[in-house]
C-alpha cells in the first residue's frame, strides 16, 4: 500500500502543479485563489510523497536515499552520482517558496522579474522531465509527457493584446 500511495501522491502533485500553472495563465485566476489552491494542494501532496518515499523506500535514511539515487543514475547514465537527491530537496524548497510568495504577496509574485520566472520554469521543467519522464518507464512515462506538454502550453508566451481599431 505504501508503494501505491508513494506513486499516486507524486502524480497527483504534478498534475495539480500543472493545473495551477494553467490557472495562473488566466490573469483573473491569478488573484481568484483557484490557482493558489491547486498549487497548495499539489505541494502538500508532493511533501506527502517525499515523506512516504523516505518511510517506505529508505527507512528514513538519507544515506540509503543517496545510494539508491546514485544507483538509478548510474543505471541510466553510467555516472554514479547521488547528488540528484539534493536537487530534490531544492525542488521541495523552491516549490514551497513559490507557494508562499504567491500566497503572501500575489502582486509581487505576478510582477517578478522575467529572468526569475524563466529560471523557476527551467528548474521545474528540468526536475519534472527527469522525475516523470526520464527516470520512469511504461505508461507512467506517457503521463509525464502529458504533464510536461501541459506546462509548455501554460508557459507559452502570451500574445500581445490586439489593438482596437478607432471608431469612425
Secondary structure, 3 states (H helix, E strand, C coil): CHHHHHHHHHHHHHHHHHHHHHHHHCHHHHHHCHHHHHHHHHHHHHHHHHHHHHHHCCCCCHHHHHHHHHHHHHHHHCCCCCCHHHHHHHHHHHHHHHHHHHHHCHHHHHCCCHHHHHHHHHHHHHHHHHHHHHCCCCHHHHHHHHHHHHHHHHCCCCCCCCCCCCCC
